[in-house]
Amino acid sequence: MSRWPVVASSTVCRGGPEWRSAHTCSQGDAVQDDEEHDVASTARPWFKRPCRWTITASRHRNYRQFTDKDDIVLLLLCGLISARDSIFRILRAVQHTTGQGTVIDAKTFDFLHDITENNTKEWFEENRDAYNNVLANLAEVSQALITGFDKEDAGFAAANPDPRRTISRIHRDMRFAKPGKPRFKSDFFLAFKAPAAAPAIAGYYLHVEPGNVYSGGGAFTPQRPELTRIRKRMAGSYEKWLAVVESEPMTRMFPHGLTSPGNLKIAPQGYDPDDPAIEYLRMKGYCANRPMTMARVEESESMSDIVETFSTVRPLVDYLNEAAR
């Protein structure tokens, strides 16, 4: 006999006129008076009373009674599934906000390793799907860093609205390449602009290459006018410069000091070779790099490490941008 019998309109099934009973009933099981029905309805335990939160309620336009253990278990399972989905949505939202759980995928390093050994246009076209997956992974990393550092430096997200535009091109400009140079690069730079009223020459970056991952900030190759103004500010207030580059946080995180694409062999024109700042005046760029191991990069805390690097190097970035104006 069906669990959901059709009840004749001229009779009322035991359990009330508003819903069908979970037990099989017939036309002869009619309630004789309303008072008897009210007492029976209110005397039921909570799990035998009508429940609106069921799938079948929407299908049958009636309220179902939970009268056995199977129904109670079903209700609990539905509640657990709903709670699980809610928790997962919350965790995904938290990960998107904080960057927690975002890492540089191992397949990204595999692709860079493979393209080093197969640096041809034919191989690249055959593996374009893998390349697109690498770009998607790096875009996630970029977004996590933008979101994380924006809490430290308000305006950072506004200065970097599109995470995809922070990723360097993999195609090498062959017009200026030396003969024999490979067509494709084997690394990526994620370059981030610093919030500034005027165009900033210094910023933040993450270098991604198998066995050579580092993060940092600074101005790698400032143009001659900007470099001239930086040197002038540095020589005029050397103590302020030292307060930035030789502070305790900087020396602790960057024990090897600043890096430069090159140094002048002699003092810049107009400066005394014995100037106290001559070591820095001879530099053609000012960057601070923090190396990261491959194992650390693939851990979920790596994004927090990079954001910490950006926070530590921020005084250097701000100094260079202000001095270059």
N, C-alpha and C positions, 0 to 999 in steps of 0.2 A: 504494500500500500504506500502511496506517495507520502513523503514527509510534509509536503505543502499542499494539502487537499483544498479543493474548491468548496467554499462555504456558501450555502444557499442564502439568499438575501432575506428570507422569511424567518430564519433562525439565527441565533447568536451562539458562537462557539465558546466553550468555557475558557476564560482568559480575557474576556472583555470584547466589546464591539469594535475597538480601535485597531486591533491587531489579530493576526492568526496565531493560534497556539503552536508551539514547537512539537507538541504531541499530536498524533493522529486523532481526529475527532470526526464525528458524524452529525447528521442533522438531528438526531435524537438527543444529543448532548446539549440541550439548551438550558440557559440559566432561568430560573423561575422568577426571581425578583432582583432588583438592582441592589438592594442592601446586601444580600448574600454575595454578590459580585464585588462590591466595594471592599468588604471585609477580606475576602480571599485575595484580592489584588494587593492591598496594603500589607498583608501578612507575609508576602513572599520575601525571601532573602534578596539582597541587592543584585546577586548574579542571576536571579530568575526574573527580575523585573525587565520591562522593555528597554532596549538599548538602541539609540539612534545611530551609534557609530559602527555601522556594519555595511558591508558591500551590498548585501541582499536587500537592505532597506530601500535603497535607491531603485532597485529592480522591481520590487513587489509593492511599493507604496505603503507598506505596513511595517510595523516594528517587530523585531524578532526577540524572542525570549531565550535566555541562556539557561538551559535546564539540565545540562550534563557537563561533565568534565571536559569533553572534547571542545565544546564551545568556549569554555574558559581558556583553555590552552590556545585556541585559535585567536582569541582576543589578545592574549599576552604576546603571541608571536607577531601579530599585526602592530602592536605597540612598540615592540623591540625593533622591528624593521623600520618603522617610521622614525624612531629615535636615532637609529643608526644612520639613516639618510640625512637627518638634520645635523648630526655630529660631523659627517663627512663634508657637508656643505660649509659648515663653520670652519673646519680645518682648511679646506681649500681657500676660503676667503682670507684666513689668517696667513697662509702661505703666500698668497698673492700680495698681501699688504707688506709683510716683513721680508719676503724672499726666502723664508725658511724652507728647506727642501729643494731649492733650486741649485743645481751644480752644473759644471761643465761636463757634458756627457763623455764617457770613454770613447764612444763612436766618433766624436769630434776629433779626438787625438788620433784615432785610427785613420780617419780620412786624411788628416794632414801628413801622417806618416806615409800613407800610400801614395799621395800625390807627389811626395818628394822623390819616390822611386819611379813614378809613372807620370812624368811631367810633360804630357802631350795633350793636344786638343782632343784627339780621338778618345783617350782614356777619360778625360774630363766629361765629355758628352755622354759616354756610357754610364758614368757615375753621377749624373746630374741630380738624380733623386737623393743620393746620399749628401750631395752638396747642399741641397735645399733643406735637408734635415739639420745639417750643421748650422745653417743660417737661422733656422727656427730655434735651435738650442741657444745660440749666442744672443738672439733677441730676448729670450726669457732671462738669461743672465743679465743682460743690459737693463732690462726693466726692473729686475730685483735690486740692482745697484742704484738705479735712479730713485726708486721708491725708498730704499733704505737710507741713502745719503741726504735725501730731501728733508729728512727729519733733523739732520745736523746743520744743513745749509739751506735755509728757505729760499726758494727760487731755483733750486737745482733742477727740479722736474720741469719747470717752465723753460729753462734754458736748453733742456734736452727732451722735447716733446715726443720724438719718434725714436724708440730704441733701435730700430733697424738702421737709422742713419748714423749711428755711432760705430757701426761695424765697417772695418776697412775692406777695400776691394781685394779680391784674390787675383785679379788679372794685373799683371805687371805692364807698365807703360813701356812698350818696347822701343819707342822713339828715343828714349834717353838711356836705354839699357846697354850695357857693354856686350860685345859679341860673346855668345855662348851662355848668356844668362837665361835661366829657365823662364818659360812663358808665364807660369803660375807661381805665386808665392806659397810658401809652406808655413805661414803663420797668419794670425789675425791680430789686429789692434782694435780694442774698443776704446774710442776717444770721446771724452765727455767735456762739454764746455762748462766753464765756471760762470756763475751768475755775475754779471758786471754791467755797469751803465754804458761803458764803451766796449767795443770789440775786445775780447780777452785774448792775449797771446799765450797765456798759461792755462792749463787745465789738468784733468785727471785721465788716467788710462789703465787698461788691463791688457797685457800682452799674453797671447795664447799660442803656444808652440810646444810640441812634445819635448819634455826635458828642459824647457826654458820659459816658465810661467812667472810673471812678476806683475805687480801693481804699483802705482805711484802717482806722482804729479809733478808739474813744473812746465818749463818752456824749453823744448828740445832745440829748435833752431830759430830763435827770434831774428827778425829782419834787422838790418844795420841800424835804422833809426831807433827802433825800440831797444836794441842792445846798447846803443850809445846812451840812451836815457837811463837804462838800468845801471850801467857802470857809473854814471854821474851821481845817481842817488846813493849807490853803494859806497863810493869813495867819500862822499860828503857826510854820510852818517854811518860809518862803519860799525859802530856799537849796535845800532838798531838791526843791521844785517846779521851780526853775530848772534843777537838775541833770538833771531828766527832760526838760523841754520844750525846753531850749536846749543839749542835748548835741550833740556833733558829728554822730552818725548822724541825729538828728532834724532838725537844721537843714540837713543835706545833702539828705535825701530830701524834706523838707517846707519848702522855702525861704520859703514864704509864711506859715508859722506855723500856728497853730490857727484853726479856723473854728467859728462858733457860729450857732445859729438866730436870735440876737438879742442885743443888749447893753442893759443898763440905762443910762438917760441920766445918772443920778446914782449915787453910791456906795450899795451895799446898806445897809440899816438896821443900825446898830451899827458901821459901819466908817468910818474917817477917809478923806476924799477924797484926802488926801496919802499914804495907805498905799502903800508900794513895790509892792504886788501889786494896786493898784487896777485896772490894765488887765485882769487876769485875773478879779478879783473881780466885775467888772461883766458878765462873760459868763454867758449862760444855758445854755451847753453847751460841751463841749470835744472837738473832733474834729480829726484830722489826715488830710487827703486827698491822695492821689497820683494825678494824672491819667495816663491812658494813651491813646495814639493808637489809632485804629481799625486801622491797619496792624499795630501791635505786638500788639494783642489777638488777632488771627487767626494769630499765629505760635505755634509749639509751646512756645517758651520763656516765654510769657506767664504760665503758671501759676507758674513759678519766681519771676517778678517779683512776683506778688501775695503769694506766701509770704514773700518777702523784705520786702515792705511790712508784713505782719503781724508779722514778727520785730522790725522796727525800732520799730513803734508799741507793742509789747507793754509796755514800762515805763510808758507813759502809761495803758494799760488797767489794769494791775495797781495803779497808784497810785490811780486813780479808784475802783476797786472796794474797795480797802482803806480809803480815806478815807470812803466812803459808808456803811460799816457802823456 
